[in-house]
């Protein structure tokens, strides 16, 4: 890990509990928003390629049961 990252982690550990909680909540919201953007993009690409839920289910079943 770089020294900059270690410094940030150390500073986070020194925050009062309330501030750490606020930071965790903020990071969780950011992660959720990023996940939603990526999921939307994946759905858009799948639609463009003609991949629907039935095709996904069939592929999963084929891999799971080696068909």
C-alpha positions in Angstrom: 0.0 0.0 0.0 1.3 3.4 -0.8 2.2 5.9 1.9 -0.6 8.2 0.9 -3.2 5.4 1.4 -1.7 4.5 4.7 -1.8 8.1 5.8 -5.5 8.4 4.8 -6.3 5.2 6.7 -4.5 6.5 9.8 -6.4 9.8 9.6 -9.7 7.9 9.3 -8.9 5.9 12.4 -8.2 9.2 14.3 -11.6 10.6 13.4 -14.3 10.8 16.1 -16.8 8.0 15.8 -19.6 10.2 14.6 -17.4 11.5 11.7 -16.3 7.9 10.8 -19.9 6.9 10.7 -20.7 9.9 8.4 -17.8 8.9 6.1 -18.9 5.3 6.0 -22.4 6.3 5.1 -21.1 8.6 2.4 -18.9 5.9 0.9 -21.8 3.4 1.0 -24.0 5.8 -0.9 -21.2 6.4 -3.5 -20.7 2.6 -3.9 -24.4 2.0 -4.3 -24.6 4.8 -6.9 -21.6 3.3 -8.8 -23.1 -0.2 -8.7 -26.4 1.1 -10.1 -24.6 3.0 -12.9 -22.7 -0.2 -13.8 -25.8 -2.4 -13.6 -27.7 0.0 -15.9 -24.8 0.0 -18.4 -24.6 -3.8 -18.3 -28.4 -4.0 -19.0 -28.1 -1.5 -21.9 -25.3 -3.6 -23.4 -27.2 -6.8 -22.9 -30.3 -5.3 -24.6 -28.1 -4.1 -27.6 -26.8 -7.7 -28.0 -30.2 -9.2 -27.7 -29.5 -10.9 -24.4 -32.6 -11.3 -22.2 -33.3 -12.9 -18.9 -34.3 -16.2 -20.5 -30.9 -16.4 -22.3 -29.1 -15.6 -19.0 -31.1 -18.3 -17.2 -30.4 -20.8 -19.9 -26.7 -20.1 -19.8 -26.5 -20.3 -16.0 -28.4 -23.6 -16.1 -26.0 -25.0 -18.8 -23.0 -24.1 -16.8 -24.4 -25.2 -13.5 -25.6 -28.6 -14.8 -22.9 -28.9 -17.5 -25.5 -29.2 -20.3 
